[in-house]
């Protein structure tokens, strides 16, 4: 079965500290991987994606993510957290096989809380 | 500023009533998704369309839900009759949908439905 796992419901970090939000996936073939962010009472916004190439991808608002094929992970990172980064973060995968090439499979989301 | 527009933003209704939610995808996008978000289930894909044709509605309860695209600028999601368990935030998203499409979805702000 194709799936995405975000093992942490919530991540707490102090402002200025580095943050990591974890994501692992299980799909057939080489997936496209995404991170989206959702602020309160808003829709999801695209942050970054990995398609191919360099395993470290950079996205919006200073976020980056590292693709690790051997560990089937795609963790979201930021060197220095801001209070304004507090939001719900979703990892998503688009499988390349099985005919489901248009559907994104979303994880359950991780709430990031950055304390001042 | 291209965006996905959803109406209504908030809807409170009584059990048994018909509810219709509308979505205007970004001009030029030919793939439209309907997602439902609840605390318990997270983000669930209900249905999606390409070039106005339904490609997958396996996530949608068929007995009471229906999704259509009367034209390229309008997608609708209808619930009849509504039940309290349908209370959720319903998101519409659109995507480019061509062979160049790498999966980025553009989400609307959502329609918050409360069924009493």
gemmi code that builds the backbone of each chain (N, CA, C; Angstrom):
import gemmi

chains = {
    "A": [
        ("UNK", (0.838, -1.197, 0.000), (0.000, 0.000, 0.000), (0.871, 1.244, 0.000)),
        ("UNK", (0.405, 2.265, -0.653), (1.161, 3.507, -0.725), (0.723, 4.421, 0.409)),
        ("UNK", (1.700, 4.971, 1.117), (1.345, 5.764, 2.285), (2.440, 6.750, 2.638)),
        ("UNK", (2.057, 7.674, 3.488), (2.972, 8.673, 4.034), (2.776, 8.688, 5.536)),
        ("UNK", (3.854, 8.746, 6.283), (3.761, 8.767, 7.734), (4.455, 9.994, 8.291)),
        ("UNK", (3.766, 10.680, 9.154), (4.359, 11.768, 9.922), (4.265, 11.332, 11.387)),
        ("UNK", (5.343, 10.871, 11.948), (5.285, 10.195, 13.250), (4.994, 11.104, 14.425)),
        ("UNK", (5.145, 12.406, 14.242), (4.936, 13.345, 15.347), (3.672, 14.161, 15.109)),
        ("UNK", (2.763, 14.125, 16.100), (1.583, 14.973, 16.001), (1.947, 16.442, 16.200)),
        ("UNK", (2.943, 16.666, 17.064), (3.327, 18.040, 17.378), (4.832, 18.118, 17.601)),
        ("UNK", (5.393, 19.205, 17.157), (6.801, 19.498, 17.388), (6.884, 20.865, 18.045)),
        ("UNK", (7.586, 20.919, 19.155), (7.773, 22.185, 19.864), (9.234, 22.605, 19.755)),
        ("UNK", (9.443, 23.871, 19.448), (10.811, 24.370, 19.313), (10.842, 25.833, 19.740)),
        ("UNK", (11.945, 26.242, 20.289), (12.109, 27.637, 20.695), (12.541, 28.467, 19.497)),
        ("UNK", (12.067, 29.689, 19.472), (12.432, 30.598, 18.382), (13.947, 30.722, 18.288)),
        ("UNK", (14.442, 30.652, 17.062), (15.877, 30.750, 16.847), (16.584, 29.408, 16.769)),
        ("UNK", (15.930, 28.380, 17.271), (16.514, 27.034, 17.214), (16.183, 26.363, 15.886)),
        ("UNK", (16.994, 25.381, 15.491), (16.658, 24.636, 14.269), (15.448, 23.737, 14.504)),
        ("UNK", (14.714, 23.486, 13.440), (13.556, 22.609, 13.549), (13.628, 21.506, 12.488)),
        ("UNK", (13.032, 20.373, 12.832), (12.883, 19.262, 11.902), (11.492, 18.687, 12.072)),
        ("UNK", (10.799, 18.506, 10.970), (9.511, 17.823, 10.954), (9.683, 16.583, 10.082)),
        ("UNK", (9.374, 15.447, 10.643), (9.721, 14.187, 9.996), (8.622, 13.649, 9.075)),
        ("UNK", (9.078, 12.949, 8.036), (8.158, 12.318, 7.090), (8.832, 11.097, 6.490)),
        ("UNK", (8.123, 9.998, 6.463), (8.590, 8.818, 5.742), (7.487, 8.375, 4.798)),
        ("UNK", (7.877, 7.678, 3.750), (6.900, 7.294, 2.744), (7.083, 5.837, 2.342)),
        ("UNK", (6.037, 5.313, 1.750), (6.080, 3.954, 1.215), (5.276, 3.942, -0.082)),
        ("UNK", (5.997, 3.935, -1.193), (5.339, 3.915, -2.501), (6.154, 3.062, -3.451)),
        ("UNK", (5.545, 2.715, -4.551), (6.247, 1.989, -5.602), (6.936, 2.976, -6.518)),
        ("UNK", (8.139, 2.637, -6.937), (8.832, 3.480, -7.896), (9.418, 4.721, -7.251)),
        ("UNK", (9.764, 5.683, -8.077), (10.354, 6.931, -7.607), (9.258, 7.973, -7.418)),
        ("UNK", (9.052, 8.406, -6.212), (7.935, 9.313, -5.963), (8.293, 10.778, -6.141)),
        ("UNK", (7.278, 11.572, -6.331), (7.418, 13.002, -6.160), (7.007, 13.299, -4.717)),
        ("UNK", (7.764, 14.123, -4.016), (7.512, 14.400, -2.597), (7.285, 15.885, -2.375)),
        ("UNK", (6.388, 16.192, -1.457), (5.972, 17.579, -1.249), (5.834, 17.883, 0.237)),
        ("UNK", (5.977, 19.163, 0.547), (5.569, 19.691, 1.844), (4.611, 20.853, 1.609)),
        ("UNK", (3.529, 20.821, 2.385), (2.558, 21.892, 2.379), (2.410, 22.415, 3.808)),
        ("UNK", (2.012, 23.681, 3.923), (1.772, 24.289, 5.227), (0.345, 24.819, 5.270)),
        ("UNK", (-0.279, 24.684, 6.437), (-1.630, 25.217, 6.625), (-1.661, 26.107, 7.853)),
        ("UNK", (-1.970, 27.368, 7.636), (-2.166, 28.303, 8.744), (-3.625, 28.238, 9.176)),
        ("UNK", (-3.932, 28.659, 10.403), (-5.305, 28.534, 10.924), (-6.342, 29.138, 9.988)),
        ("UNK", (-7.396, 28.374, 9.758), (-8.518, 28.807, 8.932), (-8.130, 29.153, 7.496)),
        ("UNK", (-7.093, 28.519, 7.007), (-6.651, 28.751, 5.633), (-6.506, 27.424, 4.907)),
        ("UNK", (-6.390, 27.512, 3.581), (-6.097, 26.322, 2.807), (-4.626, 25.975, 2.874)),
        ("UNK", (-4.280, 24.829, 2.305), (-2.889, 24.412, 2.304), (-2.104, 25.223, 1.281)),
        ("UNK", (-0.857, 25.505, 1.619), (0.017, 26.230, 0.696), (1.251, 25.375, 0.409)),
        ("UNK", (1.633, 25.348, -0.834), (2.813, 24.607, -1.251), (4.077, 25.243, -0.675)),
        ("UNK", (4.965, 24.400, -0.119), (6.238, 24.870, 0.417), (7.409, 24.498, -0.486)),
        ("UNK", (7.488, 23.209, -0.801), (8.600, 22.748, -1.621), (8.306, 21.349, -2.155)),
        ("UNK", (9.128, 20.922, -3.104), (8.940, 19.587, -3.685), (10.284, 18.995, -4.095)),
        ("UNK", (10.315, 17.684, -4.105), (11.445, 16.943, -4.644), (10.938, 16.113, -5.817)),
        ("UNK", (11.592, 16.305, -6.972), (11.240, 15.521, -8.148), (12.403, 14.612, -8.505)),
        ("UNK", (13.552, 15.210, -8.682), (14.767, 14.470, -9.017), (15.950, 15.389, -8.772)),
        ("UNK", (17.162, 14.834, -8.802), (18.339, 15.688, -8.686), (18.853, 15.774, -7.264)),
        ("UNK", (19.296, 16.949, -6.887), (19.899, 17.177, -5.578), (18.940, 16.751, -4.470)),
        ("UNK", (19.469, 16.009, -3.526), (18.619, 15.494, -2.452), (18.160, 16.573, -1.483)),
        ("UNK", (18.819, 17.702, -1.476), (18.422, 18.799, -0.608), (17.696, 19.841, -1.451)),
        ("UNK", (16.444, 20.055, -1.127), (15.661, 21.027, -1.887), (15.307, 22.201, -0.986)),
        ("UNK", (15.301, 23.372, -1.584), (14.973, 24.581, -0.834), (13.615, 25.092, -1.280)),
        ("UNK", (12.876, 25.638, -0.302), (11.543, 26.110, -0.609), (11.281, 27.488, -0.042)),
        ("UNK", (10.003, 27.738, 0.166), (9.572, 29.048, 0.633), (9.901, 29.245, 2.114)),
        ("UNK", (9.995, 30.519, 2.508), (10.118, 30.925, 3.909), (11.350, 30.329, 4.600)),
        ("UNK", (12.383, 29.994, 3.843), (13.622, 29.490, 4.422), (13.620, 28.014, 4.753)),
        ("UNK", (12.562, 27.308, 4.378), (12.493, 25.876, 4.630), (13.277, 25.095, 3.584)),
        ("UNK", (13.729, 23.934, 3.985), (14.380, 23.010, 3.083), (14.013, 21.592, 3.507)),
        ("UNK", (14.225, 20.649, 2.613), (13.914, 19.264, 2.936), (14.959, 18.374, 2.297)),
        ("UNK", (15.241, 17.276, 2.982), (16.257, 16.354, 2.511), (15.627, 15.027, 2.143)),
        ("UNK", (15.814, 14.637, 0.892), (15.321, 13.357, 0.409), (16.363, 12.291, 0.689)),
        ("UNK", (15.946, 11.212, 1.342), (16.845, 10.101, 1.639), (16.186, 8.826, 1.124)),
        ("UNK", (16.671, 8.336, -0.007), (16.025, 7.196, -0.640), (16.187, 5.919, 0.182)),
        ("UNK", (17.338, 5.736, 0.762), (17.577, 4.499, 1.515), (16.708, 4.426, 2.762)),
        ("UNK", (16.422, 5.576, 3.347), (15.572, 5.605, 4.536), (14.126, 5.951, 4.197)),
        ("UNK", (13.832, 6.132, 2.932), (12.494, 6.544, 2.449), (11.954, 7.679, 3.315)),
        ("UNK", (12.772, 8.708, 3.456), (12.365, 9.844, 4.279), (12.492, 11.138, 3.506)),
        ("UNK", (11.762, 12.137, 3.982), (11.779, 13.460, 3.357), (11.486, 14.464, 4.473)),
        ("UNK", (12.442, 14.669, 5.345), (12.255, 15.517, 6.523), (12.363, 16.989, 6.162)),
        ("UNK", (11.486, 17.764, 6.767), (11.471, 19.214, 6.560), (12.347, 19.870, 7.622)),
        ("UNK", (13.134, 20.857, 7.205), (14.065, 21.488, 8.140), (14.110, 22.990, 7.935)),
        ("UNK", (14.516, 23.662, 9.011), (14.781, 25.094, 8.938), (15.851, 25.408, 9.963)),
        ("UNK", (16.870, 26.154, 9.586), (17.986, 26.398, 10.508), (17.595, 27.212, 11.746)),
        ("UNK", (16.649, 28.142, 11.591), (16.302, 29.024, 12.698), (14.799, 29.289, 12.658)),
        ("UNK", (14.082, 28.747, 13.625), (12.622, 28.839, 13.622), (12.138, 30.234, 14.029)),
        ("UNK", (11.008, 30.617, 13.434), (10.331, 31.860, 13.785), (8.965, 31.537, 14.390)),
        ("UNK", (8.492, 32.429, 15.269), (7.153, 32.229, 15.833), (6.115, 32.126, 14.717)),
        ("UNK", (6.315, 32.880, 13.653), (5.371, 32.886, 12.534), (5.383, 31.573, 11.737)),
        ("UNK", (6.337, 30.691, 12.024), (6.346, 29.371, 11.375), (5.341, 28.415, 12.004)),
        ("UNK", (4.776, 28.803, 13.132), (3.802, 27.951, 13.816), (2.608, 27.700, 12.909)),
        ("UNK", (2.366, 26.435, 12.605), (1.320, 26.053, 11.660), (1.260, 24.536, 11.608)),
        ("UNK", (0.366, 24.039, 10.765), (0.223, 22.600, 10.541), (0.943, 22.252, 9.244)),
        ("UNK", (1.832, 21.283, 9.295), (2.650, 20.923, 8.139), (2.292, 19.516, 7.647)),
        ("UNK", (2.087, 19.432, 6.341), (1.719, 18.165, 5.735), (2.776, 17.727, 4.751)),
        ("UNK", (3.170, 16.476, 4.874), (3.998, 15.834, 3.882), (3.069, 15.118, 2.898)),
        ("UNK", (3.448, 15.083, 1.635), (2.613, 14.418, 0.640), (3.493, 13.746, -0.399)),
        ("UNK", (2.965, 12.691, -0.982), (3.704, 11.952, -2.002), (2.799, 11.712, -3.191)),
        ("UNK", (3.374, 11.823, -4.348), (2.654, 11.493, -5.569), (3.329, 10.292, -6.183)),
        ("UNK", (2.677, 9.140, -6.138), (3.284, 7.935, -6.698), (3.460, 8.032, -8.196)),
        ("UNK", (4.463, 7.379, -8.707), (4.704, 7.418, -10.140), (4.206, 6.181, -10.853)),
        ("UNK", (3.773, 5.195, -10.092), (3.294, 3.969, -10.708), (1.870, 3.697, -10.268)),
        ("UNK", (1.230, 2.786, -10.943), (-0.081, 2.333, -10.504), (-1.221, 3.180, -11.004)),
        ("UNK", (-0.960, 4.101, -11.906), (-2.044, 4.886, -12.472), (-2.505, 6.033, -11.619)),
        ("UNK", (-1.957, 6.172, -10.433), (-2.425, 7.242, -9.536), (-1.527, 8.453, -9.635)),
        ("UNK", (-1.152, 8.807, -10.848), (-0.114, 9.816, -10.990), (-0.594, 11.221, -10.687)),
        ("UNK", (-1.901, 11.418, -10.551), (-2.365, 12.752, -10.253), (-2.742, 12.953, -8.798)),
        ("UNK", (-2.870, 11.875, -8.063), (-3.326, 12.020, -6.696), (-2.160, 12.253, -5.760)),
        ("UNK", (-2.349, 13.176, -4.847), (-1.396, 13.347, -3.760), (-1.911, 12.588, -2.540)),
        ("UNK", (-1.030, 11.828, -1.940), (-1.360, 11.155, -0.680), (-0.745, 11.976, 0.442)),
        ("UNK", (-1.584, 12.482, 1.332), (-1.121, 13.349, 2.404), (-0.902, 12.570, 3.692)),
        ("UNK", (0.074, 13.012, 4.454), (0.241, 12.518, 5.812), (-0.804, 13.133, 6.725)),
        ("UNK", (-0.745, 12.766, 7.990), (-1.747, 13.213, 8.960), (-1.478, 14.611, 9.487)),
        ("UNK", (-0.322, 15.144, 9.151), (0.003, 16.506, 9.572), (0.752, 16.545, 10.894)),
        ("UNK", (1.635, 17.517, 11.006), (2.388, 17.764, 12.242), (2.224, 19.221, 12.612)),
        ("UNK", (1.760, 19.444, 13.825), (1.592, 20.813, 14.306), (2.925, 21.322, 14.838)),
        ("UNK", (3.417, 22.362, 14.247), (4.670, 22.985, 14.692), (4.337, 24.179, 15.576)),
        ("UNK", (4.841, 24.156, 16.788), (4.638, 25.260, 17.722), (5.997, 25.862, 18.065)),
        ("UNK", (6.181, 27.115, 17.715), (7.443, 27.803, 17.989), (7.210, 28.781, 19.127)),
        ("UNK", (7.916, 28.562, 20.218), (7.757, 29.427, 21.387), (8.723, 30.613, 21.316)),
        ("UNK", (8.216, 31.794, 21.702), (9.081, 32.987, 21.691), (10.199, 32.879, 22.730)),
    ],
    "B": [
        ("UNK", (-3.698, 38.108, -9.208), (-3.281, 37.071, -8.269), (-4.216, 35.865, -8.439)),
        ("UNK", (-3.769, 34.814, -9.123), (-4.603, 33.661, -9.391), (-4.827, 32.873, -8.105)),
        ("UNK", (-6.073, 32.501, -7.878), (-6.375, 31.718, -6.687), (-7.601, 30.869, -6.935)),
        ("UNK", (-7.742, 29.839, -6.115), (-8.923, 28.999, -6.127), (-9.952, 29.636, -5.182)),
        ("UNK", (-11.154, 29.814, -5.676), (-12.205, 30.469, -4.903), (-13.274, 29.466, -4.514)),
        ("UNK", (-13.599, 29.433, -3.227), (-14.626, 28.528, -2.740), (-15.736, 29.302, -2.051)),
        ("UNK", (-16.961, 28.854, -2.276), (-18.115, 29.406, -1.568), (-19.050, 28.279, -1.153)),
        ("UNK", (-19.733, 28.419, -0.022), (-19.561, 29.465, 0.987), (-18.333, 29.200, 1.846)),
        ("UNK", (-17.872, 30.158, 2.588), (-16.765, 29.942, 3.520), (-17.236, 29.207, 4.762)),
        ("UNK", (-18.422, 29.517, 5.172), (-19.014, 28.870, 6.341), (-20.477, 28.566, 6.056)),
        ("UNK", (-20.889, 27.353, 6.494), (-22.277, 26.971, 6.307), (-22.724, 26.165, 7.515)),
        ("UNK", (-23.827, 26.613, 8.120), (-24.440, 25.867, 9.202), (-25.812, 25.446, 8.713)),
        ("UNK", (-26.115, 24.179, 8.833), (-27.376, 23.678, 8.329), (-27.892, 22.591, 9.260)),
        ("UNK", (-29.122, 22.207, 9.044), (-29.708, 21.157, 9.855), (-29.673, 19.827, 9.120)),
        ("UNK", (-29.599, 18.798, 9.898), (-29.573, 17.446, 9.344), (-30.720, 17.253, 8.357)),
        ("UNK", (-30.404, 16.638, 7.240), (-31.414, 16.372, 6.225), (-31.468, 17.390, 5.106)),
        ("UNK", (-30.852, 18.540, 5.325), (-30.869, 19.584, 4.311), (-29.829, 19.302, 3.229)),
        ("UNK", (-30.088, 19.868, 2.061), (-29.118, 19.770, 0.964), (-28.080, 20.872, 1.092)),
        ("UNK", (-26.840, 20.516, 0.831), (-25.736, 21.468, 0.882), (-24.991, 21.417, -0.444)),
        ("UNK", (-24.738, 22.573, -0.993), (-23.935, 22.656, -2.217), (-22.756, 23.580, -1.991)),
        ("UNK", (-21.574, 23.076, -2.265), (-20.352, 23.867, -2.170), (-19.793, 24.066, -3.579)),
        ("UNK", (-19.276, 25.250, -3.817), (-18.808, 25.601, -5.150), (-17.349, 25.988, -5.148)),
        ("UNK", (-16.722, 25.751, -6.274), (-15.292, 26.011, -6.405), (-15.003, 26.550, -7.801)),
        ("UNK", (-14.236, 27.626, -7.841), (-13.753, 28.145, -9.121), (-12.255, 27.888, -9.180)),
        ("UNK", (-11.804, 26.968, -10.015), (-10.368, 26.680, -10.082), (-9.611, 27.821, -10.750)),
        ("UNK", (-8.320, 27.768, -10.640), (-7.475, 28.756, -11.302), (-7.638, 28.608, -12.812)),
        ("UNK", (-7.770, 29.729, -13.484), (-7.955, 29.722, -14.926), (-6.799, 28.992, -15.607)),
        ("UNK", (-7.151, 28.010, -16.452), (-6.125, 27.250, -17.144), (-5.791, 25.920, -16.490)),
        ("UNK", (-6.211, 25.758, -15.246), (-6.005, 24.474, -14.574), (-7.114, 23.523, -14.991)),
        ("UNK", (-6.731, 22.296, -15.368), (-7.754, 21.371, -15.841), (-7.960, 20.185, -14.910)),
        ("UNK", (-7.310, 20.215, -13.755), (-7.498, 19.138, -12.779), (-8.003, 19.750, -11.477)),
        ("UNK", (-9.098, 19.213, -10.975), (-9.741, 19.750, -9.780), (-9.947, 18.629, -8.775)),
        ("UNK", (-9.616, 18.918, -7.533), (-9.726, 17.946, -6.451), (-10.688, 18.467, -5.395)),
        ("UNK", (-11.387, 17.540, -4.745), (-12.153, 17.846, -3.537), (-11.573, 17.028, -2.384)),
        ("UNK", (-11.184, 17.740, -1.325), (-10.688, 17.102, -0.110), (-11.591, 17.468, 1.051)),
        ("UNK", (-11.632, 16.590, 2.028), (-12.346, 16.858, 3.276), (-11.345, 16.744, 4.420)),
        ("UNK", (-11.405, 17.698, 5.331), (-10.495, 17.693, 6.471), (-11.278, 17.654, 7.776)),
        ("UNK", (-10.977, 16.669, 8.594), (-11.536, 16.576, 9.939), (-10.403, 16.274, 10.905)),
        ("UNK", (-10.660, 16.529, 12.173), (-9.647, 16.235, 13.182), (-9.352, 14.740, 13.232)),
        ("UNK", (-10.382, 13.944, 13.090), (-10.204, 12.504, 13.258), (-9.551, 11.844, 12.054)),
        ("UNK", (-9.943, 12.256, 10.863), (-9.495, 11.569, 9.642), (-8.416, 12.321, 8.882)),
        ("UNK", (-8.161, 13.561, 9.264), (-7.174, 14.336, 8.520), (-7.721, 14.723, 7.165)),
        ("UNK", (-6.831, 14.739, 6.162), (-7.220, 15.113, 4.805), (-7.596, 13.877, 4.007)),
        ("UNK", (-8.824, 13.867, 3.511), (-9.292, 12.746, 2.708), (-9.631, 13.249, 1.309)),
        ("UNK", (-9.158, 12.518, 0.309), (-9.519, 12.853, -1.062), (-10.894, 12.277, -1.361)),
        ("UNK", (-11.810, 13.147, -1.745), (-13.166, 12.696, -2.047), (-13.314, 12.355, -3.538)),
        ("UNK", (-12.828, 13.255, -4.388), (-12.996, 13.072, -5.827), (-12.032, 13.976, -6.568)),
        ("UNK", (-11.745, 13.608, -7.811), (-11.023, 14.563, -8.639), (-11.366, 14.400, -10.109)),
        ("UNK", (-11.205, 15.497, -10.819), (-11.614, 15.627, -12.201), (-10.424, 16.070, -13.045)),
        ("UNK", (-10.428, 15.598, -14.265), (-9.502, 16.142, -15.262), (-10.312, 16.484, -16.502)),
        ("UNK", (-10.109, 17.700, -16.977), (-10.885, 18.159, -18.141), (-12.377, 17.915, -17.944)),
        ("UNK", (-12.843, 18.156, -16.725), (-14.236, 18.083, -16.314), (-14.751, 16.661, -16.159)),
        ("UNK", (-13.950, 15.666, -16.498), (-14.403, 14.281, -16.358), (-13.941, 13.719, -15.023)),
        ("UNK", (-14.825, 13.042, -14.308), (-14.423, 12.442, -13.030), (-13.441, 11.299, -13.260)),
        ("UNK", (-12.290, 11.369, -12.575), (-11.296, 10.327, -12.697), (-11.325, 9.349, -11.524)),
        ("UNK", (-11.689, 9.862, -10.384), (-11.696, 9.029, -9.186), (-12.623, 9.661, -8.165)),
        ("UNK", (-13.647, 8.962, -7.804), (-14.517, 9.431, -6.714), (-14.688, 8.332, -5.673)),
        ("UNK", (-13.681, 7.489, -5.581), (-13.786, 6.344, -4.672), (-13.814, 6.748, -3.205)),
        ("UNK", (-13.358, 7.948, -2.902), (-13.347, 8.399, -1.525), (-14.643, 9.056, -1.070)),
        ("UNK", (-15.600, 9.086, -1.945), (-16.833, 9.816, -1.686), (-17.978, 8.860, -1.402)),
        ("UNK", (-18.734, 9.105, -0.309), (-19.937, 8.293, -0.058), (-20.941, 8.513, -1.180)),
        ("UNK", (-21.201, 7.481, -1.933), (-21.990, 7.638, -3.161), (-23.462, 7.890, -2.886)),
        ("UNK", (-23.947, 7.444, -1.755), (-25.383, 7.533, -1.532), (-25.845, 8.957, -1.277)),
        ("UNK", (-24.953, 9.815, -0.789), (-25.400, 11.163, -0.445), (-24.540, 12.267, -1.063)),
        ("UNK", (-23.388, 11.928, -1.543), (-22.476, 12.924, -2.106), (-22.460, 12.819, -3.629)),
        ("UNK", (-22.347, 13.970, -4.248), (-22.142, 13.994, -5.696), (-21.251, 15.176, -6.054)),
        ("UNK", (-20.384, 14.958, -7.033), (-19.476, 16.012, -7.483), (-19.585, 16.140, -8.991)),
        ("UNK", (-19.588, 17.391, -9.446), (-19.718, 17.643, -10.878), (-18.868, 18.832, -11.270)),
        ("UNK", (-18.626, 18.926, -12.576), (-18.014, 20.134, -13.142), (-18.873, 20.570, -14.318)),
        ("UNK", (-19.850, 21.426, -14.068), (-20.726, 21.874, -15.157), (-19.963, 22.573, -16.282)),
        ("UNK", (-18.917, 23.264, -15.929), (-18.030, 23.832, -16.940), (-16.631, 23.974, -16.348)),
        ("UNK", (-15.705, 24.432, -17.162), (-14.294, 24.454, -16.747), (-14.018, 25.430, -15.612)),
        ("UNK", (-14.956, 26.330, -15.346), (-14.724, 27.332, -14.312), (-15.506, 27.056, -13.035)),
        ("UNK", (-16.182, 25.931, -12.971), (-17.013, 25.657, -11.796), (-17.018, 24.171, -11.467)),
        ("UNK", (-16.715, 23.876, -10.204), (-16.854, 22.525, -9.680), (-17.806, 22.599, -8.497)),
        ("UNK", (-18.673, 21.608, -8.364), (-19.620, 21.594, -7.261), (-19.534, 20.278, -6.508)),
        ("UNK", (-19.774, 20.386, -5.212), (-19.870, 19.212, -4.343), (-21.181, 19.342, -3.591)),
        ("UNK", (-22.027, 18.335, -3.756), (-23.358, 18.386, -3.168), (-23.535, 17.247, -2.179)),
        ("UNK", (-24.179, 17.566, -1.072), (-24.511, 16.552, -0.078), (-26.023, 16.599, 0.129)),
        ("UNK", (-26.664, 15.472, -0.084), (-28.116, 15.390, 0.071), (-28.535, 13.977, 0.438)),
        ("UNK", (-29.096, 13.748, 1.608), (-29.270, 14.697, 2.703), (-28.014, 14.785, 3.568)),
        ("UNK", (-27.802, 15.921, 4.191), (-26.622, 16.083, 5.042), (-26.849, 15.427, 6.401)),
        ("UNK", (-25.751, 15.003, 7.006), (-25.778, 14.384, 8.329), (-24.720, 15.049, 9.210)),
        ("UNK", (-24.888, 14.970, 10.531), (-23.893, 15.586, 11.417), (-22.470, 15.111, 11.164)),
        ("UNK", (-22.277, 13.864, 10.760), (-20.937, 13.338, 10.522), (-20.280, 13.946, 9.280)),
        ("UNK", (-21.042, 14.711, 8.510), (-20.473, 15.397, 7.349), (-19.807, 16.712, 7.750)),
        ("UNK", (-19.952, 17.098, 8.995), (-19.333, 18.337, 9.464), (-17.821, 18.253, 9.293)),
        ("UNK", (-17.268, 19.193, 8.570), (-15.845, 19.163, 8.226), (-15.526, 20.442, 7.466)),
        ("UNK", (-14.267, 20.583, 7.129), (-13.864, 21.635, 6.193), (-13.599, 20.963, 4.853)),
        ("UNK", (-14.240, 21.468, 3.822), (-14.109, 20.894, 2.487), (-13.232, 21.822, 1.650)),
        ("UNK", (-12.184, 21.245, 1.109), (-11.244, 22.014, 0.306), (-11.327, 21.606, -1.160)),
        ("UNK", (-11.259, 22.604, -1.993), (-11.087, 22.395, -3.417), (-9.654, 22.778, -3.757)),
        ("UNK", (-9.054, 22.042, -4.665), (-7.707, 22.363, -5.136), (-7.672, 22.166, -6.640)),
        ("UNK", (-6.832, 22.941, -7.304), (-6.688, 22.752, -8.744), (-5.220, 22.598, -9.095)),
        ("UNK", (-4.975, 22.024, -10.262), (-3.615, 21.781, -10.721), (-3.586, 21.909, -12.234)),
        ("UNK", (-2.365, 22.077, -12.734), (-2.191, 22.294, -14.163), (-2.641, 21.097, -14.981)),
        ("UNK", (-2.281, 19.893, -14.523), (-2.798, 18.678, -15.132), (-2.237, 18.308, -16.477)),
        ("UNK", (-1.105, 18.866, -16.859), (-0.515, 18.474, -18.131), (0.667, 17.550, -17.856)),
        ("UNK", (1.332, 17.109, -18.944), (2.475, 16.229, -18.738), (3.597, 16.953, -18.005)),
        ("UNK", (3.531, 18.285, -17.973), (4.540, 19.047, -17.231), (4.193, 19.160, -15.755)),
        ("UNK", (3.026, 18.711, -15.416), (2.537, 18.885, -14.051), (3.355, 18.041, -13.092)),
        ("UNK", (3.975, 18.660, -12.139), (4.762, 17.905, -11.162), (4.033, 17.799, -9.834)),
        ("UNK", (2.772, 18.061, -9.854), (1.959, 17.693, -8.709), (1.594, 18.788, -7.751)),
        ("UNK", (2.046, 20.016, -8.002), (1.710, 21.083, -7.059), (0.228, 21.401, -7.154)),
        ("UNK", (-0.427, 21.369, -6.025), (-1.840, 21.705, -5.942), (-2.004, 23.095, -5.355)),
        ("UNK", (-3.024, 23.782, -5.847), (-3.360, 25.100, -5.327), (-4.711, 24.968, -4.624)),
        ("UNK", (-4.708, 25.242, -3.327), (-5.901, 25.039, -2.523), (-6.693, 26.324, -2.354)),
        ("UNK", (-8.017, 26.151, -2.266), (-8.869, 27.245, -1.849), (-8.837, 27.376, -0.339)),
        ("UNK", (-9.594, 28.359, 0.172), (-9.608, 28.633, 1.609), (-10.488, 27.663, 2.381)),
        ("UNK", (-11.287, 26.895, 1.661), (-12.116, 25.901, 2.319), (-13.528, 26.381, 2.612)),
        ("UNK", (-14.427, 25.410, 2.710), (-15.809, 25.658, 3.135), (-16.042, 24.870, 4.415)),
        ("UNK", (-16.282, 25.595, 5.508), (-16.507, 24.934, 6.794), (-17.987, 24.613, 6.920)),
        ("UNK", (-18.293, 23.326, 6.981), (-19.682, 22.872, 7.070), (-19.967, 22.341, 8.463)),
        ("UNK", (-21.041, 22.823, 9.046), (-21.526, 22.316, 10.328), (-22.954, 21.849, 10.135)),
        ("UNK", (-23.185, 20.576, 10.396), (-24.521, 20.006, 10.277), (-25.040, 19.701, 11.673)),
        ("UNK", (-26.121, 20.356, 12.036), (-26.666, 20.214, 13.402), (-27.687, 19.071, 13.503)),
    ],
}
model = gemmi.Model(1)
for chain_id, residues in chains.items():
    chain = gemmi.Chain(chain_id)
    for i, (resn, *xyz) in enumerate(residues, 1):
        res = gemmi.Residue()
        res.name, res.seqid = resn, gemmi.SeqId(i, " ")
        for name, pos in zip(("N", "CA", "C"), xyz):
            atom = gemmi.Atom()
            atom.name, atom.element = name, gemmi.Element(name[0])
            atom.pos, atom.b_iso = gemmi.Position(*pos), 0.0
            res.add_atom(atom)
        chain.add_residue(res)
    model.add_chain(chain)
structure = gemmi.Structure()
structure.add_model(model)
structure.setup_entities()
